[in-house]
Structure formats: structure tokens, C-alpha cells
Amino acid sequence: MRMLAIGLGVVAAMAATASAGVGGSHPWCMIVQDFDGGWACGFDTFEQCQREARPGNTGFCAQNPAYQPPVRPARQAQARKRRHTR
């Protein structure tokens, strides 16, 4: 439990001080645990990231703090067709 709390604290600290290299086009990042603490934000799903950060690699996955989901255009109101009844 203590390790989980420490891990979450590290992720939160890294997210707060994320480097300028963190791109906002993908929602998931693999954080490489080395001297640089690099972020590789090129994953669309958590599962894609997990495959790269599999056991044996020195990384883990976290949500991209710079990710902004695409904005969907507003639906235009469609005119209702009137049916004439007899």
C-alpha cells in the first residue's frame, strides 16, 4: 500500500512538472524510469502503452497531462419534414 502511494505521488509530481516534450495528441504516455524521466506520449489506448511498458522494460503508463480530446462540431438542428395526412 505504501509503494502504491509513493508511485502515485511520483506520477502526480511528474505530471505537474511534465517537460515541454510531452505532446498533446495522444491520451497515454509511457514514462521511462531512467535519469531523464522521459515521456513517450504516442499511445491511443492504455493497452497499447502496456504492451510497450511490459515487465522487463523500465517504464510505466500514465495519462498524458497535456492531452486535449478533439472537439466535436456541434450538431446542427435538422429541419423536421412535415407529413401531410389526409
N, C-alpha and C positions, 0 to 999 in steps of 0.2 A: 504494500500500500504506500509505503514511504517512497519507493522508487517511482511509482506512478505519479505521485505528487511532484517529485523532483523533475520527472520527464515533462509533465505538463507545464511546470514553471519554466523550463528551458525553452519549450516550444513557444510559450507566450512571450518570453523575453526576445527570442529570435524574431518572432512576428512583429514585435514592437520596433525592433531595430533592423528590419529587413533591408538588405542592401538594395541599391538602385538597380541592380541586375535582375531583380525579381520582376518578371513580366506579368502583365495582367490578362493575357489572352487564354490561359488555361487555369481551371479551378484547383488543380492539385500539384503539389511540389514534392520532390524528394530532397530532403535535407541531408547533405553529405557531412558526416561527422569526421572532419579532418581539421587541419589547422586553420583553414579558411572558413569553414562552416558554410560552404556553397549551397545555393538553392538551385535546383533544376526544375523549373516550372513548365513542363511540357506535357502534362498528363490531363486527359479529359475525365478520367474516372479514377477512383481510389484503387480499383483492381489493377489498372494499368501501372500505376505507381508502385503498388505492392510487388508486382512481378519484377520490377527493376530493383527494388529495395529488399529482395528476398534474403533470407538468412545467409550470412557469409559476406554480404556487402556491408559497407559501413554507412548505412543511411536509413532513414525512416520517412514516412509520408505525413504531410500536413496540408491543410487547406491553404491556398495561396492568399495571403493577406491583401494583395493588390488586385485580385480578380474582380472584375465588374461584369456581371452577366449581361448579355446583349439585351438591348431594349427592343421589345416587340412593338411594331407600329400599332397604333390604336385602331380598332375595328371601326370602319365607317358604318354608320347606320344605313341599313338597306331599306329602300322604299318597299312597302308592302304592296303587293298586287291585289287589287280588289277583284273578287269573283262576283260576277253578276248572277243572281239566282232568279229563276222565273217563277 
